[in-house]
Amino acid sequence: MIGSSNPAAMGVAPACEIYIAEVIGDLVRGWGGLAEALLWAEEQGCQVVNMSFACPTSDQVSEKTMQRLDEKGVILTASFNAYMHWPHELPWVIAVGMPHQHGQWTFRWMEKQACWRAG
């Protein structure tokens, strides 16, 4: 949780600014929309980019843009999906997910992992 108006649920960054760039809904533009959105996030000075999607195919232009952002210190995260591995399988992207119903994490083959649990 980034922030909350509930004093009992204080977030870790309650004063942060949140920017939104929707790219997946625009199928006509294809992957070019993702690369453009990443460049836009860089121009806005975003320090964290969360990509709430997973895909079965990759895009080299977007991958190069993500790598460049990583080299500049931008934190990149993407949704973990056991069946669609892009972009969370990239070494400069942190996969974000949740344990399955038995509380076990399903990260098996990923090089870069970051897991945190409350409590």
C-alpha atoms as an extended CHARMM CRD file, in Angstrom:
* protein
*
       119  EXT
         1         1  MET       CA              0.0000000000        0.0000000000        0.0000000000  PROA      1               0.0000000000
         2         2  ILE       CA              1.4700000000        3.3320000000       -1.0100000000  PROA      2               0.0000000000
         3         3  GLY       CA             -0.7580000000        5.5600000000        1.0830000000  PROA      3               0.0000000000
         4         4  SER       CA             -4.0480000000        5.6020000000        2.9140000000  PROA      4               0.0000000000
         5         5  SER       CA             -6.3690000000        8.1710000000        4.4350000000  PROA      5               0.0000000000
         6         6  ASN       CA             -7.0300000000        5.6870000000        7.2450000000  PROA      6               0.0000000000
         7         7  PRO       CA             -4.5960000000        6.4670000000       10.1390000000  PROA      7               0.0000000000
         8         8  ALA       CA             -4.6060000000        2.7890000000       11.1370000000  PROA      8               0.0000000000
         9         9  ALA       CA             -3.2790000000        1.8000000000        7.6880000000  PROA      9               0.0000000000
        10        10  MET       CA             -0.3980000000        4.2130000000        7.1290000000  PROA      10              0.0000000000
        11        11  GLY       CA              1.2990000000        3.5820000000        3.8130000000  PROA      11              0.0000000000
        12        12  VAL       CA              5.0050000000        3.5160000000        3.1130000000  PROA      12              0.0000000000
        13        13  ALA       CA              4.9190000000        6.6060000000        0.8960000000  PROA      13              0.0000000000
        14        14  PRO       CA              1.7940000000        8.6080000000        1.7660000000  PROA      14              0.0000000000
        15        15  ALA       CA              3.1060000000       11.7860000000        0.0930000000  PROA      15              0.0000000000
        16        16  CYS       CA              3.9840000000       10.2110000000       -3.2550000000  PROA      16              0.0000000000
        17        17  GLU       CA              2.4810000000       11.3050000000       -6.5600000000  PROA      17              0.0000000000
        18        18  ILE       CA              0.8380000000        8.6220000000       -8.7080000000  PROA      18              0.0000000000
        19        19  TYR       CA              0.8350000000        8.8460000000      -12.5030000000  PROA      19              0.0000000000
        20        20  ILE       CA             -1.2550000000        6.5640000000      -14.7110000000  PROA      20              0.0000000000
        21        21  ALA       CA             -0.5080000000        5.5870000000      -18.3070000000  PROA      21              0.0000000000
        22        22  GLU       CA             -2.8980000000        3.1100000000      -19.9250000000  PROA      22              0.0000000000
        23        23  VAL       CA             -1.3410000000        1.2750000000      -22.8680000000  PROA      23              0.0000000000
        24        24  ILE       CA             -2.8020000000       -2.2260000000      -23.1550000000  PROA      24              0.0000000000
        25        25  GLY       CA             -6.2940000000       -1.0670000000      -24.1210000000  PROA      25              0.0000000000
        26        26  ASP       CA             -4.9540000000        0.6320000000      -27.2390000000  PROA      26              0.0000000000
        27        27  LEU       CA             -4.4230000000       -2.4520000000      -29.4250000000  PROA      27              0.0000000000
        28        28  VAL       CA             -4.2230000000       -0.4170000000      -32.6370000000  PROA      28              0.0000000000
        29        29  ARG       CA             -0.8950000000        1.0980000000      -31.5630000000  PROA      29              0.0000000000
        30        30  GLY       CA              0.5930000000       -2.2660000000      -30.5500000000  PROA      30              0.0000000000
        31        31  TRP       CA              3.7390000000       -2.3420000000      -28.4450000000  PROA      31              0.0000000000
        32        32  GLY       CA              4.6890000000        1.1740000000      -29.5050000000  PROA      32              0.0000000000
        33        33  GLY       CA              2.2520000000        2.4630000000      -26.8950000000  PROA      33              0.0000000000
        34        34  LEU       CA              4.2010000000        0.7260000000      -24.1100000000  PROA      34              0.0000000000
        35        35  ALA       CA              7.5420000000        2.1840000000      -25.2010000000  PROA      35              0.0000000000
        36        36  GLU       CA              5.9230000000        5.6430000000      -25.4500000000  PROA      36              0.0000000000
        37        37  ALA       CA              4.4090000000        5.2790000000      -21.9740000000  PROA      37              0.0000000000
        38        38  LEU       CA              7.7760000000        4.2710000000      -20.5020000000  PROA      38              0.0000000000
        39        39  LEU       CA              9.4150000000        7.3150000000      -22.0920000000  PROA      39              0.0000000000
        40        40  TRP       CA              6.5860000000        9.5010000000      -20.7850000000  PROA      40              0.0000000000
        41        41  ALA       CA              7.1180000000        8.1060000000      -17.2540000000  PROA      41              0.0000000000
        42        42  GLU       CA             10.8110000000        8.9500000000      -17.5470000000  PROA      42              0.0000000000
        43        43  GLU       CA              9.9850000000       12.5200000000      -18.6610000000  PROA      43              0.0000000000
        44        44  GLN       CA              7.6660000000       12.9190000000      -15.6470000000  PROA      44              0.0000000000
        45        45  GLY       CA             10.5150000000       11.8910000000      -13.3270000000  PROA      45              0.0000000000
        46        46  CYS       CA              8.8240000000        8.7030000000      -12.1400000000  PROA      46              0.0000000000
        47        47  GLN       CA             11.0560000000        6.6610000000       -9.8300000000  PROA      47              0.0000000000
        48        48  VAL       CA              8.9050000000        3.5100000000       -9.8490000000  PROA      48              0.0000000000
        49        49  VAL       CA              7.0430000000        2.0600000000      -12.8450000000  PROA      49              0.0000000000
        50        50  ASN       CA              4.5310000000       -0.6920000000      -12.1530000000  PROA      50              0.0000000000
        51        51  MET       CA              3.3930000000       -2.6570000000      -15.1990000000  PROA      51              0.0000000000
        52        52  SER       CA              0.2340000000       -4.4950000000      -14.1850000000  PROA      52              0.0000000000
        53        53  PHE       CA              0.2460000000       -7.0000000000      -17.0170000000  PROA      53              0.0000000000
        54        54  ALA       CA              1.9790000000      -10.0960000000      -18.3360000000  PROA      54              0.0000000000
        55        55  CYS       CA              2.2360000000      -11.1750000000      -21.9690000000  PROA      55              0.0000000000
        56        56  PRO       CA              3.2430000000      -14.3120000000      -23.8720000000  PROA      56              0.0000000000
        57        57  THR       CA              5.3580000000      -12.3090000000      -26.3500000000  PROA      57              0.0000000000
        58        58  SER       CA              8.0560000000       -9.6900000000      -25.9330000000  PROA      58              0.0000000000
        59        59  ASP       CA              8.9110000000       -6.3790000000      -27.5360000000  PROA      59              0.0000000000
        60        60  GLN       CA             12.5620000000       -5.4330000000      -28.0440000000  PROA      60              0.0000000000
        61        61  VAL       CA             11.9690000000       -1.6780000000      -28.2260000000  PROA      61              0.0000000000
        62        62  SER       CA             10.1350000000       -1.7070000000      -24.8830000000  PROA      62              0.0000000000
        63        63  GLU       CA             12.7800000000       -4.0200000000      -23.3870000000  PROA      63              0.0000000000
        64        64  LYS       CA             15.5730000000       -1.6320000000      -24.3610000000  PROA      64              0.0000000000
        65        65  THR       CA             13.6110000000        1.2590000000      -22.8890000000  PROA      65              0.0000000000
        66        66  MET       CA             13.0930000000       -0.6800000000      -19.6420000000  PROA      66              0.0000000000
        67        67  GLN       CA             16.7860000000       -1.5280000000      -19.4710000000  PROA      67              0.0000000000
        68        68  ARG       CA             17.7220000000        2.1320000000      -19.9440000000  PROA      68              0.0000000000
        69        69  LEU       CA             15.3130000000        3.1730000000      -17.1770000000  PROA      69              0.0000000000
        70        70  ASP       CA             16.8140000000        0.5240000000      -14.8850000000  PROA      70              0.0000000000
        71        71  GLU       CA             20.3110000000        1.8660000000      -15.5960000000  PROA      71              0.0000000000
        72        72  LYS       CA             19.0470000000        5.3210000000      -14.5310000000  PROA      72              0.0000000000
        73        73  GLY       CA             17.8130000000        3.8790000000      -11.2160000000  PROA      73              0.0000000000
        74        74  VAL       CA             14.1130000000        3.6010000000      -11.9870000000  PROA      74              0.0000000000
        75        75  ILE       CA             12.4920000000        0.6370000000      -10.2110000000  PROA      75              0.0000000000
        76        76  LEU       CA             10.4930000000       -1.4890000000      -12.6530000000  PROA      76              0.0000000000
        77        77  THR       CA              7.8830000000       -3.9810000000      -11.4960000000  PROA      77              0.0000000000
        78        78  ALA       CA              5.5280000000       -6.2380000000      -13.4470000000  PROA      78              0.0000000000
        79        79  SER       CA              2.7970000000       -8.7070000000      -12.6260000000  PROA      79              0.0000000000
        80        80  PHE       CA              3.9670000000      -12.2650000000      -12.1260000000  PROA      80              0.0000000000
        81        81  ASN       CA              2.1590000000      -14.8320000000      -14.2680000000  PROA      81              0.0000000000
        82        82  ALA       CA              3.1820000000      -18.4920000000      -14.4130000000  PROA      82              0.0000000000
        83        83  TYR       CA              2.0540000000      -18.8390000000      -18.0420000000  PROA      83              0.0000000000
        84        84  MET       CA              2.9420000000      -15.4820000000      -19.5970000000  PROA      84              0.0000000000
        85        85  HSD       CA              6.5080000000      -14.5230000000      -18.7700000000  PROA      85              0.0000000000
        86        86  TRP       CA              7.0110000000      -11.0750000000      -20.2440000000  PROA      86              0.0000000000
        87        87  PRO       CA              8.0650000000       -8.5670000000      -18.9600000000  PROA      87              0.0000000000
        88        88  HSD       CA              8.4810000000       -9.9300000000      -15.4220000000  PROA      88              0.0000000000
        89        89  GLU       CA             11.1370000000      -12.4480000000      -16.5280000000  PROA      89              0.0000000000
        90        90  LEU       CA             13.5370000000       -9.6690000000      -17.5560000000  PROA      90              0.0000000000
        91        91  PRO       CA             16.5240000000       -9.3270000000      -15.2130000000  PROA      91              0.0000000000
        92        92  TRP       CA             15.8660000000       -5.6270000000      -14.5820000000  PROA      92              0.0000000000
        93        93  VAL       CA             12.1690000000       -6.0830000000      -13.7030000000  PROA      93              0.0000000000
        94        94  ILE       CA             10.9260000000       -7.1430000000      -10.2660000000  PROA      94              0.0000000000
        95        95  ALA       CA              8.0330000000       -9.6050000000      -10.4540000000  PROA      95              0.0000000000
        96        96  VAL       CA              5.1080000000       -8.7470000000       -8.1900000000  PROA      96              0.0000000000
        97        97  GLY       CA              2.6680000000      -11.4520000000       -7.2060000000  PROA      97              0.0000000000
        98        98  MET       CA              0.9580000000      -13.1960000000       -4.3880000000  PROA      98              0.0000000000
        99        99  PRO       CA              1.1910000000      -16.7240000000       -3.0400000000  PROA      99              0.0000000000
       100       100  HSD       CA             -1.2850000000      -19.2760000000       -4.3000000000  PROA      100             0.0000000000
       101       101  GLN       CA             -3.9930000000      -20.6030000000       -1.9990000000  PROA      101             0.0000000000
       102       102  HSD       CA             -1.6040000000      -22.7370000000        0.0790000000  PROA      102             0.0000000000
       103       103  GLY       CA              0.6940000000      -19.8110000000        0.8850000000  PROA      103             0.0000000000
       104       104  GLN       CA              3.5500000000      -21.0030000000       -1.3430000000  PROA      104             0.0000000000
       105       105  TRP       CA              5.3650000000      -18.6260000000       -3.6660000000  PROA      105             0.0000000000
       106       106  THR       CA              5.5950000000      -19.8370000000       -7.2410000000  PROA      106             0.0000000000
       107       107  PHE       CA              8.7770000000      -17.9970000000       -8.2820000000  PROA      107             0.0000000000
       108       108  ARG       CA             10.8550000000      -20.8720000000       -9.6750000000  PROA      108             0.0000000000
       109       109  TRP       CA             13.0220000000      -19.7020000000      -12.5430000000  PROA      109             0.0000000000
       110       110  MET       CA             13.3670000000      -15.9920000000      -11.9990000000  PROA      110             0.0000000000
       111       111  GLU       CA             16.7620000000      -14.3310000000      -11.5560000000  PROA      111             0.0000000000
       112       112  LYS       CA             15.5780000000      -11.1780000000       -9.7810000000  PROA      112             0.0000000000
       113       113  GLN       CA             13.2200000000      -11.6120000000       -6.8510000000  PROA      113             0.0000000000
       114       114  ALA       CA             11.9850000000       -9.2210000000       -4.2210000000  PROA      114             0.0000000000
       115       115  CYS       CA              9.5420000000      -10.5790000000       -1.6940000000  PROA      115             0.0000000000
       116       116  TRP       CA              8.1650000000       -8.7910000000        1.3440000000  PROA      116             0.0000000000
       117       117  ARG       CA              5.4700000000       -9.8920000000        3.7440000000  PROA      117             0.0000000000
       118       118  ALA       CA              3.7060000000       -7.7640000000        6.3210000000  PROA      118             0.0000000000
       119       119  GLY       CA              4.1150000000       -8.7760000000        9.9440000000  PROA      119             0.0000000000
